[in-house]
Amino acid sequence: MARVCQITGKAPMVGNNVSHANNKTKRRFLPNLQSRRFWIEEENKWIRLKVSTKAIRTIDKNGIKSVLDNS
């Protein structure tokens, strides 16, 4: 699927637009995905991942190696 985070698995959700008159129409909530390159020191190469901003924060905190090993 195109709009899915490769680390966390976040995908689009379905909800409602609600007008002032309380009319409801379907809408999609899309995850905030970014295409990012990450340097893998052990393999001495770049990898490109489509990740959510939450996944970017997790990678910044724990490192790309540990995040890839856990997922």
C-alpha positions as CSV (number, residue, x, y, z in Angstrom):
1,M,0.0,0.0,0.0
2,A,1.2,3.5,-0.9
3,R,0.3,5.5,2.2
4,V,1.7,3.2,4.9
5,C,4.6,3.8,7.2
6,Q,7.3,1.2,6.7
7,I,8.3,1.2,10.4
8,T,5.1,1.7,12.4
9,G,2.5,0.5,9.9
10,K,0.4,3.6,10.3
11,A,-2.2,3.8,7.5
12,P,-5.1,6.0,6.5
13,M,-8.1,6.1,8.8
14,V,-11.7,6.8,7.9
15,G,-13.9,9.4,9.7
16,N,-16.4,12.1,9.1
17,N,-16.4,15.7,8.1
18,V,-19.0,17.3,10.4
19,S,-20.6,20.6,9.3
20,H,-22.1,23.3,11.5
21,A,-25.5,21.8,10.7
22,N,-24.2,18.4,11.9
23,N,-24.2,16.9,8.4
24,K,-21.7,14.1,8.1
25,T,-19.7,13.1,5.0
26,K,-16.9,10.5,4.8
27,R,-13.3,11.6,4.8
28,R,-9.8,10.1,5.2
29,F,-7.2,11.0,7.8
30,L,-3.8,10.4,6.2
31,P,-0.7,9.7,8.2
32,N,2.1,12.4,8.0
33,L,4.5,10.4,5.8
34,Q,7.9,11.6,4.8
35,S,10.4,10.0,2.4
36,R,13.7,9.9,4.3
37,R,17.2,8.5,3.7
38,F,18.9,6.8,6.6
39,W,22.6,5.8,6.8
40,I,23.2,2.2,7.8
41,E,26.7,2.2,9.3
42,E,27.1,-1.6,9.4
43,E,26.3,-2.0,5.7
44,N,27.9,1.3,4.7
45,K,25.0,2.4,2.6
46,W,21.9,4.6,2.5
47,I,18.4,3.2,2.6
48,R,15.3,5.2,1.6
49,L,12.2,4.7,3.8
50,K,8.7,6.2,3.7
51,V,8.1,6.8,7.4
52,S,5.7,8.7,9.6
53,T,6.9,11.6,11.7
54,K,6.4,9.5,14.8
55,A,8.8,6.9,13.3
56,I,11.4,9.6,12.6
57,R,11.2,10.7,16.2
58,T,11.7,7.0,17.3
59,I,14.7,6.6,15.0
60,D,16.2,9.9,16.3
61,K,15.8,8.6,19.9
62,N,16.8,4.9,19.5
63,G,18.9,4.8,16.3
64,I,18.0,3.3,12.9
65,K,19.7,-0.1,13.7
66,S,17.6,-0.9,16.8
67,V,14.4,0.3,15.1
68,L,15.0,-1.9,12.1
69,D,15.8,-4.9,14.3
70,N,12.6,-4.5,16.3
71,S,10.3,-4.1,13.3
